[in-house]
Amino acid sequence: MVPALDVTTRTRLSKPREAYLKTRAAHREAPYEALLAAGRERWAPGERVRYYRAKGGTYVLLPDEDDDDGSPAEEARRDYDVEHYLRVLVGTYASRLRKAFAPEDFERIFRLDTQVGFFDRPVSEIEPRWIRCPEGDGGLARSESHDAGERHRGVEPDHGRRLADRGARK
């Protein structure tokens, strides 16, 4: 596990305490919850805070990087909510790769539980479906490794002429 410091979010506050407390019942916001949990009575819009989500769904405030108040013990904490950060990683970052893989392959690569399915293909056999063409080529093309797989199954790639034309231009 990495230190909690590595999963923190640093954000600029936009609401004074009173304004947040008025809307808290309807909508809780992580940076303000971290401030309240830390016992902070005052803060100002524009202030920067650093926090993370701990196990149990609570938010923990850490001293800002610019402050010298951070003790080594605080910076070495590892009580963050691992499952939450895995969901965030897959939901925000890895989801950008969804187009690159067949749906079943994407699910296999980014499955949150580590249980291998009985009919799962080995990860080593999974290949991307497409790649971007060089700048100025005006489109997308399938990967060469995908083309080899199509030829192996007796199917000619549908963009062979386009790739040949691109090679002739260089």
N, C-alpha and C positions, 0 to 999 in steps of 0.2 A: 504494500500500500504506500501511496505517496503521502507526504505531509498535507494536512488540511490547507495549509498556505497555498498549495498548488491548485486547489479547486475553488478558491475564493473568487468572489465577484467584487469588483470595485466600482462603485457608482456614485453619482452626484445626486444629492437629495434635492427635491424640488418643492417639498411641502414643509411648513413649520409643524411643530408637534400638535398644536390645536387643530389644524386643518386635517391632519391624518387621523386623529382620534375621532373626528366627526364622521369619517367614512369607513372606519375600521370594521364596524359590525357588518357592513355589506361587502367589503373588499379588503382583504389583508394583503399587505405588501412586504416582501421579505426584508428589505433594508430597514424599514421602520420597526418591524417585529424584532429584528436583531438588536436595534437600539433599545427598545423597551425591555427585552429579555436581559440586556446588560445593565439595566437600571438607569439608563440615561434619562434625565429629566428634561434636558434642553438640547436642541440642535437648531441649525439654521439652514434655510435653503442655500444651495451652493456648496455646502460642506460635502466632502468625499468620505465615504465609509467603505470598509471591506468586511465582508461577511461570507458565511457558507451555511449550507443546510446540514445539520447534525442528524444522527440517528433519532428516530422518533418524530421527525418533521419540524423540530425547532430550529431557529436560526441563531447563529453564534456570531457575535461581533469580534473582529480582530483589530488590533491597532493598525492604522494606516501605514503603508510602507515608508512614508516620509517621517513618521513618528519614531522616536527612539525608545518608546515605551514597551515595544514587543520583547517579551522574554523568550529565551530559547525554548522553554517548556510550551509556551503558547504556539510558537512557530512549528513545533514538532508534533502537535496534536494530530490524531488520526481518528477522530470520532465522527467523521462525516458520514452521510447516508450514501453508501456505495451504490445501492440499487437505484436510488434517485439519479445519481450522476451517470450511471450506465444508461438509464432510460433517456436522459438528456443527450448523451453522446450519440446514441442510435437515432433518436428522434430529430435531432438538429443537424448533426454533422454527417453521419453515415447515410441518412436518407437522401443526401445529395448524390449518392452513388447508385441509387435505385435503378436508374435508366441503363446503367452499364452492365447489369446482370439480369438474367432471366429471373422471374419472380421467385421461383423455388430456390435458385442459387443465392439470391440476396438474403432470403430467410435463413438459409443454411449458414451463410457467413456471419450474419449479424444477429443470430438467435441469442437472446439473453440467457436462456438456460443452456447449460453446457451438455445436456443430454443428447447423444448422437441417436438419430432416428434409424430404425432398422433398414429403411430403403434409401437413406441419404447417400448421395455420391460423395466420394472423398473430396475434400476441399482442394487437393492438388489437381483435380480434374476440372475445376471451375475456371472458365475463361471469360473475359469481358465480351460483351456483345458488339460494341462499337467504340470507335475512337474519333477524335476530332482530326480533320484534315489540316494540313499546314495553312497558315494565314493566307488569305487571298484565294483559296481553292473554292470557297463558296459553299461548303456543306459538310456533311458527315459521311464517313465510310465505315464499313465493318472492319474489325481488326483482321490482320493477316492470319492470326491463329484461328479465328472463327472460320475464315475462308478454307483453311486446311481441313477443318472439321467437316465443312459442307462437302468438299471434294471427296473426303473419306466416305461420306454417306452417299456419294454418287450425284450430288447436286452441284451444279456450277454456280459460283458466286454471281450475283446479279449486277455487280459493279465492276467486273473485270476490265471492260473497255475504258471506263472512267479512270481507273488506276493506271492502265497502260498509257492513256493520253497524258496523264499527269507526269509519268516518267519520261515521255518524249519531249515534254516542254522544258525539262531541266537541262 
